[in-house]
């Protein structure tokens, strides 16, 4: 997981002040943890939007993964 990478050059700069967190993920095996982190960032403290960038091949690939642990808040 790379924070803010892979989102295109101007996108992170444009969104930096408007979002809680920007993530880019290219490994489908770690998506449950990445989505859990994004959800936690979006709903904790002062709630706000997050950006999660996923390449097309990650969106269409199947992965055998367990669900991420439930948040503990």
N, C-alpha and C positions, 0 to 999 in steps of 0.2 A: 504494500500500500504506500502510495506516495501522496503526500499532502500537496495539492495544488498543481502537481505535474500532469502532463498529458491533456490538459484542458484547452490548449491553444494559447498562444502568446498573450493576446489582449484580455482573454476572459478572466484569469485570476486577478489582474489589476482592476478590471471593471467591477468585479463582484466582491473584492476584498473587504470593503466597508459595509456591504449589505448582507453578508451571510455569516453564520456562526462557524462554519467549517467547510473546506473544499477538499475533497478526496478524489483520487483516481485509482482504479484497481484493474489489474490485468490478469489476476489469478482467480478463476472461478471457485477454487477450493476454499478460498478465504472470504468469500462473499458474506456468509452469515455474520462473521465477526465485524466486517466493514459496515454492513447495514446496521448492526447493533450499535456500533460506535456513532454512526451518523444519526441514528434515531435518538440516542442518548444526548448528543450535542444539540439536536433540534428541540428537545423537550426539557432539558435541565437548565437551571438558572433562569436567565431571561430567554424564553423560547424564541426561536427564529429559524429561518431557512438554512438548509445545507445543500451543497452541490456534490453529487456523486457521479463522476464520469466513468462510464464503462464502455470499452471498445465493443464494436459489433460482434466480434468473435466470442467475447465473454458472454454477451447477451444470448447467443444462440447455442453455446456449449452446455452440455449436460455435465453435472458434477455429482458425485456421491459424497455428500457431506451431511453432518448432523446439524441440527438447529443450534444457533448460538444460545448461550445461557441467557435466561431472562434477566432484565435489568433489576438491580437491587435498591431502587429508590422508593 
